[in-house]
Protein backbone atom coordinates (compact mmCIF):
# COMPACT_ATOMS: atom_id res chain seq x y z
CA UNK A 1 0.00 0.00 0.00
CA UNK A 2 2.82 2.45 0.78
CA UNK A 3 4.21 1.99 -2.74
CA UNK A 4 0.94 3.28 -4.15
CA UNK A 5 1.52 6.56 -2.33
CA UNK A 6 4.88 6.87 -4.07
CA UNK A 7 3.90 5.84 -7.58
CA UNK A 8 0.65 7.80 -7.66
CA UNK A 9 2.31 11.07 -6.67
CA UNK A 10 3.18 12.52 -10.09
CA UNK A 11 6.05 14.76 -8.95
CA UNK A 12 7.77 12.07 -6.92
CA UNK A 13 7.24 9.35 -9.49
CA UNK A 14 8.55 11.54 -12.30
CA UNK A 15 11.70 12.28 -10.31
CA UNK A 16 12.16 8.56 -9.68
CA UNK A 17 11.74 7.81 -13.39
CA UNK A 18 14.32 10.44 -14.32
CA UNK A 19 16.79 8.95 -11.83
CA UNK A 20 16.21 5.44 -13.20
CA UNK A 21 16.69 6.69 -16.77
CA UNK A 22 20.04 8.23 -15.81
CA UNK A 23 21.15 4.99 -14.17
CA UNK A 24 20.15 3.04 -17.28
CA UNK A 25 22.31 5.36 -19.40
CA UNK A 26 25.28 4.76 -17.08
CA UNK A 27 24.87 0.99 -17.26
CA UNK A 28 24.67 1.14 -21.06
CA UNK A 29 27.94 3.06 -21.12
CA UNK A 30 29.53 0.37 -18.96
CA UNK A 31 28.32 -2.31 -21.37
CA UNK A 32 29.67 -0.47 -24.40
CA UNK A 33 33.25 -0.30 -23.18
CA UNK A 34 33.74 -3.36 -20.98
CA UNK A 35 35.54 -6.54 -21.91
CA UNK A 36 35.46 -8.20 -18.49
CA UNK A 37 32.59 -10.74 -18.51
CA UNK A 38 31.90 -10.33 -14.78
CA UNK A 39 31.38 -6.58 -15.09
CA UNK A 40 29.20 -7.15 -18.16
CA UNK A 41 27.02 -9.62 -16.24
CA UNK A 42 26.69 -7.17 -13.35
CA UNK A 43 25.65 -4.39 -15.72
CA UNK A 44 23.10 -6.68 -17.34
CA UNK A 45 21.67 -7.53 -13.93
CA UNK A 46 21.53 -3.86 -12.99
CA UNK A 47 19.70 -3.07 -16.23
CA UNK A 48 17.16 -5.81 -15.57
CA UNK A 49 16.48 -4.39 -12.12
CA UNK A 50 16.24 -0.82 -13.40
CA UNK A 51 13.75 -1.89 -16.06
CA UNK A 52 11.61 -3.44 -13.33
CA UNK A 53 11.68 -0.11 -11.51
CA UNK A 54 10.44 1.58 -14.69
CA UNK A 55 7.31 -0.58 -14.36
CA UNK A 56 6.85 0.04 -10.63
CA UNK A 57 3.61 1.98 -11.05
CA UNK A 58 1.94 -0.78 -13.05
CA UNK A 59 3.12 -3.43 -10.61
CA UNK A 60 2.03 -1.52 -7.50
CA UNK A 61 -1.36 -0.59 -8.89
CA UNK A 62 -2.10 -4.08 -10.20
CA UNK A 63 -1.76 -5.53 -6.70
CA UNK A 64 0.64 -8.29 -7.77
PyMOL Python script that loads the backbone (N, CA, C, O; Angstrom):
from pymol import cmd

cmd.read_pdbstr("""\
ATOM      1  N   UNK A   1       0.823  -1.190   0.000  1.00  0.00           N
ATOM      2  CA  UNK A   1       0.000   0.000   0.000  1.00  0.00           C
ATOM      3  C   UNK A   1       0.870   1.259   0.000  1.00  0.00           C
ATOM      4  O   UNK A   1       0.521   2.237  -0.660  1.00  0.00           O
ATOM      5  N   UNK A   2       1.981   1.257   0.716  1.00  0.00           N
ATOM      6  CA  UNK A   2       2.823   2.447   0.776  1.00  0.00           C
ATOM      7  C   UNK A   2       3.471   2.754  -0.573  1.00  0.00           C
ATOM      8  O   UNK A   2       3.785   3.911  -0.854  1.00  0.00           O
ATOM      9  N   UNK A   3       3.674   1.738  -1.407  1.00  0.00           N
ATOM     10  CA  UNK A   3       4.212   1.985  -2.742  1.00  0.00           C
ATOM     11  C   UNK A   3       3.228   2.774  -3.592  1.00  0.00           C
ATOM     12  O   UNK A   3       3.634   3.577  -4.432  1.00  0.00           O
ATOM     13  N   UNK A   4       1.943   2.551  -3.380  1.00  0.00           N
ATOM     14  CA  UNK A   4       0.944   3.280  -4.153  1.00  0.00           C
ATOM     15  C   UNK A   4       1.030   4.775  -3.880  1.00  0.00           C
ATOM     16  O   UNK A   4       0.797   5.584  -4.778  1.00  0.00           O
ATOM     17  N   UNK A   5       1.362   5.147  -2.650  1.00  0.00           N
ATOM     18  CA  UNK A   5       1.521   6.559  -2.330  1.00  0.00           C
ATOM     19  C   UNK A   5       2.675   7.162  -3.128  1.00  0.00           C
ATOM     20  O   UNK A   5       2.602   8.310  -3.566  1.00  0.00           O
ATOM     21  N   UNK A   6       3.715   6.400  -3.308  1.00  0.00           N
ATOM     22  CA  UNK A   6       4.879   6.873  -4.070  1.00  0.00           C
ATOM     23  C   UNK A   6       4.578   6.964  -5.554  1.00  0.00           C
ATOM     24  O   UNK A   6       4.819   8.000  -6.175  1.00  0.00           O
ATOM     25  N   UNK A   7       4.058   5.897  -6.124  1.00  0.00           N
ATOM     26  CA  UNK A   7       3.897   5.843  -7.578  1.00  0.00           C
ATOM     27  C   UNK A   7       2.732   6.676  -8.085  1.00  0.00           C
ATOM     28  O   UNK A   7       2.694   7.022  -9.266  1.00  0.00           O
ATOM     29  N   UNK A   8       1.793   7.001  -7.229  1.00  0.00           N
ATOM     30  CA  UNK A   8       0.649   7.803  -7.663  1.00  0.00           C
ATOM     31  C   UNK A   8       0.813   9.281  -7.354  1.00  0.00           C
ATOM     32  O   UNK A   8      -0.110  10.067  -7.567  1.00  0.00           O
ATOM     33  N   UNK A   9       1.978   9.665  -6.855  1.00  0.00           N
ATOM     34  CA  UNK A   9       2.315  11.070  -6.669  1.00  0.00           C
ATOM     35  C   UNK A   9       3.125  11.481  -7.902  1.00  0.00           C
ATOM     36  O   UNK A   9       4.294  11.113  -8.024  1.00  0.00           O
ATOM     37  N   UNK A  10       2.514  12.238  -8.811  1.00  0.00           N
ATOM     38  CA  UNK A  10       3.185  12.523 -10.093  1.00  0.00           C
ATOM     39  C   UNK A  10       4.573  13.155  -9.959  1.00  0.00           C
ATOM     40  O   UNK A  10       5.489  12.772 -10.687  1.00  0.00           O
ATOM     41  N   UNK A  11       4.743  14.087  -9.071  1.00  0.00           N
ATOM     42  CA  UNK A  11       6.053  14.755  -8.946  1.00  0.00           C
ATOM     43  C   UNK A  11       7.123  13.789  -8.464  1.00  0.00           C
ATOM     44  O   UNK A  11       8.231  13.764  -8.999  1.00  0.00           O
ATOM     45  N   UNK A  12       6.798  13.013  -7.473  1.00  0.00           N
ATOM     46  CA  UNK A  12       7.766  12.065  -6.916  1.00  0.00           C
ATOM     47  C   UNK A  12       8.074  10.962  -7.923  1.00  0.00           C
ATOM     48  O   UNK A  12       9.231  10.590  -8.119  1.00  0.00           O
ATOM     49  N   UNK A  13       7.036  10.450  -8.551  1.00  0.00           N
ATOM     50  CA  UNK A  13       7.239   9.351  -9.492  1.00  0.00           C
ATOM     51  C   UNK A  13       8.030   9.809 -10.708  1.00  0.00           C
ATOM     52  O   UNK A  13       8.860   9.059 -11.223  1.00  0.00           O
ATOM     53  N   UNK A  14       7.787  11.014 -11.169  1.00  0.00           N
ATOM     54  CA  UNK A  14       8.547  11.544 -12.302  1.00  0.00           C
ATOM     55  C   UNK A  14      10.024  11.686 -11.950  1.00  0.00           C
ATOM     56  O   UNK A  14      10.893  11.371 -12.763  1.00  0.00           O
ATOM     57  N   UNK A  15      10.306  12.156 -10.752  1.00  0.00           N
ATOM     58  CA  UNK A  15      11.701  12.278 -10.310  1.00  0.00           C
ATOM     59  C   UNK A  15      12.356  10.902 -10.233  1.00  0.00           C
ATOM     60  O   UNK A  15      13.515  10.746 -10.619  1.00  0.00           O
ATOM     61  N   UNK A  16      11.636   9.920  -9.746  1.00  0.00           N
ATOM     62  CA  UNK A  16      12.158   8.556  -9.679  1.00  0.00           C
ATOM     63  C   UNK A  16      12.455   8.036 -11.081  1.00  0.00           C
ATOM     64  O   UNK A  16      13.499   7.423 -11.306  1.00  0.00           O
ATOM     65  N   UNK A  17      11.553   8.273 -12.015  1.00  0.00           N
ATOM     66  CA  UNK A  17      11.742   7.811 -13.388  1.00  0.00           C
ATOM     67  C   UNK A  17      12.960   8.473 -14.037  1.00  0.00           C
ATOM     68  O   UNK A  17      13.705   7.821 -14.769  1.00  0.00           O
ATOM     69  N   UNK A  18      13.159   9.749 -13.774  1.00  0.00           N
ATOM     70  CA  UNK A  18      14.325  10.445 -14.316  1.00  0.00           C
ATOM     71  C   UNK A  18      15.617   9.855 -13.756  1.00  0.00           C
ATOM     72  O   UNK A  18      16.594   9.676 -14.483  1.00  0.00           O
ATOM     73  N   UNK A  19      15.612   9.554 -12.458  1.00  0.00           N
ATOM     74  CA  UNK A  19      16.787   8.945 -11.831  1.00  0.00           C
ATOM     75  C   UNK A  19      17.068   7.572 -12.455  1.00  0.00           C
ATOM     76  O   UNK A  19      18.214   7.256 -12.775  1.00  0.00           O
ATOM     77  N   UNK A  20      16.040   6.777 -12.621  1.00  0.00           N
ATOM     78  CA  UNK A  20      16.206   5.441 -13.199  1.00  0.00           C
ATOM     79  C   UNK A  20      16.732   5.556 -14.627  1.00  0.00           C
ATOM     80  O   UNK A  20      17.607   4.788 -15.027  1.00  0.00           O
ATOM     81  N   UNK A  21      16.208   6.503 -15.394  1.00  0.00           N
ATOM     82  CA  UNK A  21      16.686   6.694 -16.766  1.00  0.00           C
ATOM     83  C   UNK A  21      18.178   7.037 -16.795  1.00  0.00           C
ATOM     84  O   UNK A  21      18.913   6.537 -17.646  1.00  0.00           O
ATOM     85  N   UNK A  22      18.620   7.879 -15.876  1.00  0.00           N
ATOM     86  CA  UNK A  22      20.041   8.234 -15.809  1.00  0.00           C
ATOM     87  C   UNK A  22      20.890   7.012 -15.455  1.00  0.00           C
ATOM     88  O   UNK A  22      21.971   6.823 -16.011  1.00  0.00           O
ATOM     89  N   UNK A  23      20.409   6.199 -14.547  1.00  0.00           N
ATOM     90  CA  UNK A  23      21.150   4.993 -14.171  1.00  0.00           C
ATOM     91  C   UNK A  23      21.217   4.010 -15.333  1.00  0.00           C
ATOM     92  O   UNK A  23      22.236   3.348 -15.529  1.00  0.00           O
ATOM     93  N   UNK A  24      20.146   3.912 -16.098  1.00  0.00           N
ATOM     94  CA  UNK A  24      20.146   3.039 -17.277  1.00  0.00           C
ATOM     95  C   UNK A  24      21.200   3.515 -18.279  1.00  0.00           C
ATOM     96  O   UNK A  24      21.918   2.696 -18.854  1.00  0.00           O
ATOM     97  N   UNK A  25      21.298   4.813 -18.492  1.00  0.00           N
ATOM     98  CA  UNK A  25      22.310   5.358 -19.403  1.00  0.00           C
ATOM     99  C   UNK A  25      23.715   4.992 -18.928  1.00  0.00           C
ATOM    100  O   UNK A  25      24.568   4.624 -19.735  1.00  0.00           O
ATOM    101  N   UNK A  26      23.954   5.093 -17.623  1.00  0.00           N
ATOM    102  CA  UNK A  26      25.276   4.757 -17.080  1.00  0.00           C
ATOM    103  C   UNK A  26      25.603   3.283 -17.294  1.00  0.00           C
ATOM    104  O   UNK A  26      26.728   2.939 -17.656  1.00  0.00           O
ATOM    105  N   UNK A  27      24.630   2.424 -17.072  1.00  0.00           N
ATOM    106  CA  UNK A  27      24.867   0.987 -17.255  1.00  0.00           C
ATOM    107  C   UNK A  27      25.104   0.662 -18.726  1.00  0.00           C
ATOM    108  O   UNK A  27      25.914  -0.210 -19.039  1.00  0.00           O
ATOM    109  N   UNK A  28      24.413   1.348 -19.631  1.00  0.00           N
ATOM    110  CA  UNK A  28      24.666   1.141 -21.063  1.00  0.00           C
ATOM    111  C   UNK A  28      26.082   1.549 -21.428  1.00  0.00           C
ATOM    112  O   UNK A  28      26.732   0.881 -22.232  1.00  0.00           O
ATOM    113  N   UNK A  29      26.563   2.634 -20.851  1.00  0.00           N
ATOM    114  CA  UNK A  29      27.940   3.063 -21.116  1.00  0.00           C
ATOM    115  C   UNK A  29      28.931   2.015 -20.629  1.00  0.00           C
ATOM    116  O   UNK A  29      29.931   1.743 -21.292  1.00  0.00           O
ATOM    117  N   UNK A  30      28.654   1.433 -19.478  1.00  0.00           N
ATOM    118  CA  UNK A  30      29.527   0.371 -18.964  1.00  0.00           C
ATOM    119  C   UNK A  30      29.549  -0.794 -19.940  1.00  0.00           C
ATOM    120  O   UNK A  30      30.615  -1.329 -20.242  1.00  0.00           O
ATOM    121  N   UNK A  31      28.389  -1.191 -20.434  1.00  0.00           N
ATOM    122  CA  UNK A  31      28.318  -2.313 -21.372  1.00  0.00           C
ATOM    123  C   UNK A  31      29.072  -2.030 -22.670  1.00  0.00           C
ATOM    124  O   UNK A  31      29.686  -2.932 -23.241  1.00  0.00           O
ATOM    125  N   UNK A  32      29.028  -0.805 -23.128  1.00  0.00           N
ATOM    126  CA  UNK A  32      29.668  -0.467 -24.397  1.00  0.00           C
ATOM    127  C   UNK A  32      31.181  -0.623 -24.365  1.00  0.00           C
ATOM    128  O   UNK A  32      31.794  -0.966 -25.376  1.00  0.00           O
ATOM    129  N   UNK A  33      31.782  -0.372 -23.211  1.00  0.00           N
ATOM    130  CA  UNK A  33      33.246  -0.302 -23.177  1.00  0.00           C
ATOM    131  C   UNK A  33      33.913  -1.406 -22.358  1.00  0.00           C
ATOM    132  O   UNK A  33      35.138  -1.413 -22.233  1.00  0.00           O
ATOM    133  N   UNK A  34      33.159  -2.315 -21.813  1.00  0.00           N
ATOM    134  CA  UNK A  34      33.737  -3.358 -20.978  1.00  0.00           C
ATOM    135  C   UNK A  34      34.101  -4.593 -21.778  1.00  0.00           C
ATOM    136  O   UNK A  34      33.445  -4.940 -22.760  1.00  0.00           O
ATOM    137  N   UNK A  35      35.165  -5.245 -21.333  1.00  0.00           N
ATOM    138  CA  UNK A  35      35.537  -6.539 -21.912  1.00  0.00           C
ATOM    139  C   UNK A  35      35.527  -7.639 -20.847  1.00  0.00           C
ATOM    140  O   UNK A  35      35.563  -8.826 -21.169  1.00  0.00           O
ATOM    141  N   UNK A  36      35.479  -7.234 -19.590  1.00  0.00           N
ATOM    142  CA  UNK A  36      35.457  -8.200 -18.485  1.00  0.00           C
ATOM    143  C   UNK A  36      34.047  -8.791 -18.355  1.00  0.00           C
ATOM    144  O   UNK A  36      33.092  -8.063 -18.086  1.00  0.00           O
ATOM    145  N   UNK A  37      33.916 -10.116 -18.548  1.00  0.00           N
ATOM    146  CA  UNK A  37      32.588 -10.735 -18.512  1.00  0.00           C
ATOM    147  C   UNK A  37      31.845 -10.521 -17.184  1.00  0.00           C
ATOM    148  O   UNK A  37      30.622 -10.382 -17.181  1.00  0.00           O
ATOM    149  N   UNK A  38      32.553 -10.496 -16.085  1.00  0.00           N
ATOM    150  CA  UNK A  38      31.897 -10.332 -14.785  1.00  0.00           C
ATOM    151  C   UNK A  38      31.245  -8.950 -14.686  1.00  0.00           C
ATOM    152  O   UNK A  38      30.118  -8.829 -14.207  1.00  0.00           O
ATOM    153  N   UNK A  39      31.934  -7.939 -15.126  1.00  0.00           N
ATOM    154  CA  UNK A  39      31.378  -6.579 -15.094  1.00  0.00           C
ATOM    155  C   UNK A  39      30.202  -6.474 -16.065  1.00  0.00           C
ATOM    156  O   UNK A  39      29.219  -5.790 -15.780  1.00  0.00           O
ATOM    157  N   UNK A  40      30.303  -7.145 -17.202  1.00  0.00           N
ATOM    158  CA  UNK A  40      29.201  -7.152 -18.163  1.00  0.00           C
ATOM    159  C   UNK A  40      27.974  -7.809 -17.548  1.00  0.00           C
ATOM    160  O   UNK A  40      26.865  -7.293 -17.690  1.00  0.00           O
ATOM    161  N   UNK A  41      28.148  -8.932 -16.872  1.00  0.00           N
ATOM    162  CA  UNK A  41      27.021  -9.620 -16.237  1.00  0.00           C
ATOM    163  C   UNK A  41      26.390  -8.755 -15.152  1.00  0.00           C
ATOM    164  O   UNK A  41      25.167  -8.727 -15.009  1.00  0.00           O
ATOM    165  N   UNK A  42      27.217  -8.054 -14.391  1.00  0.00           N
ATOM    166  CA  UNK A  42      26.694  -7.166 -13.348  1.00  0.00           C
ATOM    167  C   UNK A  42      25.882  -6.029 -13.963  1.00  0.00           C
ATOM    168  O   UNK A  42      24.820  -5.672 -13.452  1.00  0.00           O
ATOM    169  N   UNK A  43      26.375  -5.472 -15.042  1.00  0.00           N
ATOM    170  CA  UNK A  43      25.653  -4.389 -15.718  1.00  0.00           C
ATOM    171  C   UNK A  43      24.333  -4.897 -16.289  1.00  0.00           C
ATOM    172  O   UNK A  43      23.325  -4.193 -16.242  1.00  0.00           O
ATOM    173  N   UNK A  44      24.335  -6.105 -16.822  1.00  0.00           N
ATOM    174  CA  UNK A  44      23.101  -6.682 -17.342  1.00  0.00           C
ATOM    175  C   UNK A  44      22.083  -6.898 -16.220  1.00  0.00           C
ATOM    176  O   UNK A  44      20.890  -6.649 -16.401  1.00  0.00           O
ATOM    177  N   UNK A  45      22.554  -7.356 -15.076  1.00  0.00           N
ATOM    178  CA  UNK A  45      21.667  -7.532 -13.933  1.00  0.00           C
ATOM    179  C   UNK A  45      21.121  -6.208 -13.437  1.00  0.00           C
ATOM    180  O   UNK A  45      19.947  -6.109 -13.081  1.00  0.00           O
ATOM    181  N   UNK A  46      21.971  -5.186 -13.413  1.00  0.00           N
ATOM    182  CA  UNK A  46      21.530  -3.855 -12.993  1.00  0.00           C
ATOM    183  C   UNK A  46      20.472  -3.329 -13.956  1.00  0.00           C
ATOM    184  O   UNK A  46      19.474  -2.749 -13.527  1.00  0.00           O
ATOM    185  N   UNK A  47      20.684  -3.526 -15.239  1.00  0.00           N
ATOM    186  CA  UNK A  47      19.697  -3.072 -16.227  1.00  0.00           C
ATOM    187  C   UNK A  47      18.364  -3.788 -16.055  1.00  0.00           C
ATOM    188  O   UNK A  47      17.308  -3.167 -16.171  1.00  0.00           O
ATOM    189  N   UNK A  48      18.404  -5.072 -15.783  1.00  0.00           N
ATOM    190  CA  UNK A  48      17.155  -5.813 -15.572  1.00  0.00           C
ATOM    191  C   UNK A  48      16.388  -5.256 -14.375  1.00  0.00           C
ATOM    192  O   UNK A  48      15.167  -5.110 -14.423  1.00  0.00           O
ATOM    193  N   UNK A  49      17.108  -4.950 -13.312  1.00  0.00           N
ATOM    194  CA  UNK A  49      16.484  -4.389 -12.115  1.00  0.00           C
ATOM    195  C   UNK A  49      15.928  -2.995 -12.386  1.00  0.00           C
ATOM    196  O   UNK A  49      14.817  -2.673 -11.964  1.00  0.00           O
ATOM    197  N   UNK A  50      16.689  -2.180 -13.081  1.00  0.00           N
ATOM    198  CA  UNK A  50      16.238  -0.824 -13.397  1.00  0.00           C
ATOM    199  C   UNK A  50      15.004  -0.851 -14.287  1.00  0.00           C
ATOM    200  O   UNK A  50      14.115  -0.014 -14.134  1.00  0.00           O
ATOM    201  N   UNK A  51      14.939  -1.791 -15.206  1.00  0.00           N
ATOM    202  CA  UNK A  51      13.749  -1.892 -16.063  1.00  0.00           C
ATOM    203  C   UNK A  51      12.519  -2.296 -15.250  1.00  0.00           C
ATOM    204  O   UNK A  51      11.403  -1.873 -15.551  1.00  0.00           O
ATOM    205  N   UNK A  52      12.729  -3.110 -14.228  1.00  0.00           N
ATOM    206  CA  UNK A  52      11.608  -3.444 -13.335  1.00  0.00           C
ATOM    207  C   UNK A  52      11.134  -2.209 -12.584  1.00  0.00           C
ATOM    208  O   UNK A  52       9.935  -2.030 -12.372  1.00  0.00           O
ATOM    209  N   UNK A  53      12.068  -1.359 -12.181  1.00  0.00           N
ATOM    210  CA  UNK A  53      11.684  -0.110 -11.506  1.00  0.00           C
ATOM    211  C   UNK A  53      10.899   0.810 -12.430  1.00  0.00           C
ATOM    212  O   UNK A  53      10.036   1.559 -11.973  1.00  0.00           O
ATOM    213  N   UNK A  54      11.193   0.760 -13.731  1.00  0.00           N
ATOM    214  CA  UNK A  54      10.444   1.576 -14.686  1.00  0.00           C
ATOM    215  C   UNK A  54       8.970   1.173 -14.712  1.00  0.00           C
ATOM    216  O   UNK A  54       8.109   1.982 -15.057  1.00  0.00           O
ATOM    217  N   UNK A  55       8.680  -0.071 -14.348  1.00  0.00           N
ATOM    218  CA  UNK A  55       7.307  -0.580 -14.357  1.00  0.00           C
ATOM    219  C   UNK A  55       6.692  -0.632 -12.956  1.00  0.00           C
ATOM    220  O   UNK A  55       5.695  -1.318 -12.733  1.00  0.00           O
ATOM    221  N   UNK A  56       7.293   0.093 -12.022  1.00  0.00           N
ATOM    222  CA  UNK A  56       6.853   0.040 -10.635  1.00  0.00           C
ATOM    223  C   UNK A  56       5.405   0.461 -10.467  1.00  0.00           C
ATOM    224  O   UNK A  56       4.668  -0.156  -9.698  1.00  0.00           O
ATOM    225  N   UNK A  57       4.985   1.501 -11.176  1.00  0.00           N
ATOM    226  CA  UNK A  57       3.606   1.979 -11.048  1.00  0.00           C
ATOM    227  C   UNK A  57       2.607   0.895 -11.444  1.00  0.00           C
ATOM    228  O   UNK A  57       1.638   0.639 -10.729  1.00  0.00           O
ATOM    229  N   UNK A  58       2.851   0.267 -12.583  1.00  0.00           N
ATOM    230  CA  UNK A  58       1.943  -0.779 -13.048  1.00  0.00           C
ATOM    231  C   UNK A  58       1.896  -1.951 -12.071  1.00  0.00           C
ATOM    232  O   UNK A  58       0.830  -2.504 -11.801  1.00  0.00           O
ATOM    233  N   UNK A  59       3.052  -2.319 -11.549  1.00  0.00           N
ATOM    234  CA  UNK A  59       3.116  -3.427 -10.606  1.00  0.00           C
ATOM    235  C   UNK A  59       2.391  -3.099  -9.312  1.00  0.00           C
ATOM    236  O   UNK A  59       1.611  -3.909  -8.811  1.00  0.00           O
ATOM    237  N   UNK A  60       2.644  -1.915  -8.768  1.00  0.00           N
ATOM    238  CA  UNK A  60       2.032  -1.523  -7.496  1.00  0.00           C
ATOM    239  C   UNK A  60       0.518  -1.379  -7.627  1.00  0.00           C
ATOM    240  O   UNK A  60      -0.228  -1.776  -6.732  1.00  0.00           O
ATOM    241  N   UNK A  61       0.074  -0.817  -8.731  1.00  0.00           N
ATOM    242  CA  UNK A  61      -1.360  -0.589  -8.892  1.00  0.00           C
ATOM    243  C   UNK A  61      -2.125  -1.843  -9.310  1.00  0.00           C
ATOM    244  O   UNK A  61      -3.346  -1.897  -9.165  1.00  0.00           O
ATOM    245  N   UNK A  62      -1.421  -2.849  -9.827  1.00  0.00           N
ATOM    246  CA  UNK A  62      -2.097  -4.085 -10.203  1.00  0.00           C
ATOM    247  C   UNK A  62      -2.323  -4.989  -9.003  1.00  0.00           C
ATOM    248  O   UNK A  62      -3.144  -5.905  -9.055  1.00  0.00           O
ATOM    249  N   UNK A  63      -1.589  -4.729  -7.911  1.00  0.00           N
ATOM    250  CA  UNK A  63      -1.765  -5.529  -6.702  1.00  0.00           C
ATOM    251  C   UNK A  63      -1.007  -6.836  -6.723  1.00  0.00           C
ATOM    252  O   UNK A  63      -1.227  -7.678  -5.853  1.00  0.00           O
ATOM    253  N   UNK A  64      -0.123  -7.037  -7.682  1.00  0.00           N
ATOM    254  CA  UNK A  64       0.636  -8.291  -7.768  1.00  0.00           C
ATOM    255  C   UNK A  64       1.936  -8.168  -7.024  1.00  0.00           C
ATOM    256  O   UNK A  64       2.715  -9.121  -6.981  1.00  0.00           O
TER     257      UNK A  64
END
""", "prot")
cmd.dss("prot")
cmd.show_as("cartoon", "prot")
cmd.util.cbc("prot")
cmd.orient("prot")
